[in-house]
Amino acid sequence: MNIELQAKREELKAISAGYRVLVKEGAINSINEGLAKYYASQGHTTLKSYRRWKADGYQVRKGSKALLMWGEPKNIKHQDKEPPKENEDEGKADFYPVAYVFSNLQVDKM
């Protein structure tokens, strides 16, 4: 993992830390829901990937910086990994990728 991506993951982890507690308390359903509310408080009310905006007839403005969210969890297959024991959580993901999204404030109609 390159240094820039690692820095973005650490930034996202720091922002997400407070939302992890809210998920445990049941105040929100997911960390991404909390992140969406955080971005909405800054005016970013509609979040989509670059491809989704493009498909909907919008162009992301040149120089716009993507907002960070967590992507779909991935289970990484390790060749030397033992199968989970009975009391282990079999559905737990090994890796959460960083998803890059853009908001309604960063696009123009084509």
N, C-alpha and C positions, 0 to 999 in steps of 0.2 A: 504494500500500500504506500503510495507516495506521500510526501510530507504535507502537501496542500490538502489532499483528501483526508488525511489523518487529523489535520487542524480543523477541518469542517465537521468531522465526526465529533471531535471533542467539544466544539462550539454547540452543536446540536444536543449533545449529552447534557451540557450545562443548562441550556434553555429547558430541556425536557425534565430535569430533576424535580422541579416543583410540581409538574403535572403528574408525575408518577405517584405522588402522595394523594392527589385528587382522584386518581383512578382507583387506588386502594380504598379510599373513603366512599367511592361510588358517586362522587360529584360529577364526574365525566366518564364517558365510556372508554376512551383511549387517549394516549398521549398525543396522537395526531389531532384529535378533537380539541385538545387544549392548545396545541400549536396554532390551529386554525383560528381559534378565538383570540390568541395573542396577536396574530397577524391582522385580524379584523379590527382590533383596537387601533391599529396604525393605518386603517383605510383599505387594507388588502382583503376585500370581501369575497372575491371569487378567485379560487386557486386552481390552476390547471397546468399540465405539462406543456412543454413547447409544442409537441406534436398535436395535442388536443386543441390548443389555441389556433394553430395553423389549420387544422381540419375544420374549425368553426369560423374560418374566414378572418382571422386576426394575425397580425405580425407583432412579435415581441420587439420592442424598441432596442436598437443597437446600444450596447453598453449596459443594459439592464442586468442587475445581479439577481440570480435565482434565490428564492427563499428555500429554506431547508425543511424537509419533513422526513419521516421514516418511511421506507419502502416496504413492500411485502416481505415478510420474514422468509428466509431461505434455510433449508436444512442442508448442511454440508455433509457429504458422504466422505467418511475417512476410511481408507482401506484397512487400517489397523485398529479401527474403533470397535470395541465390543458392543454387542446389542444391549439396549437398556435393561436394567434389572427390573423386577416386578414393581418395586416401590418408586422407581424413577418416572419422571414425566416424559412420556414418549413423544408427545406432541410439541415439546418445547423446541423453538427454533435456535439454531446455532449462530445465525448472522442476520442482522437487520441492516440492509443497505440504506444509503442516503438517497432520498428522492429530491430532485430539483424541480420546483414549480415556480410559475410566474403568476402575477395577479392582474386584476382589472386595471390597476394603476400603471402597468408596464406594457400595455399593448395598444395598438391602433387598428381600426377596421381597415381591411385591405380593399 
